[in-house]
């Protein structure tokens, strides 16, 4: 799991560095300004691909785990052995993260996305995409505050 997160970070950083260094080379800049596709035209595509990757990888990992568990159960059935209850109803490790933690993470993500897209001076106000996780994070903080009040009463 850590290697996949590291892989995603490396891909995102390389994409970010390629976008940041885009305007620094005058030869490359003049070469790409002649074409109809500029970096601002490709920005929504990059964002869509990044979000698709972020959403697909956890789904794929869970699917892989479920298939492995099913193959183990099938092998036990073929051998005629008893299937342990742990395999039939696996204990799910609940990752208990408070709304406060989720809110802080989403606010940081939203602010950084806004800042990066604003500093790159991307046209068409693409920096406002960062407002989505920012506002969701604020919602989590509000939820955390109200949940703590109900516990004390």
Buried (B, 14 or more C-beta within 10 A) or exposed (E): EEEEEEEBEEEBEEEEEEBEEBEEEEEEEEEBEEEEEBBEEEBEEBBEEBEEEEEEBEEEEEEEEEEEBEEEBEEBEEEEEEEEEEEEEEEEEEEEEEBBEBBBBBBEBBBEBBEBBBEBEBEEEBBEBBEBBBEBBBBBBEBBEEEEEEEEE
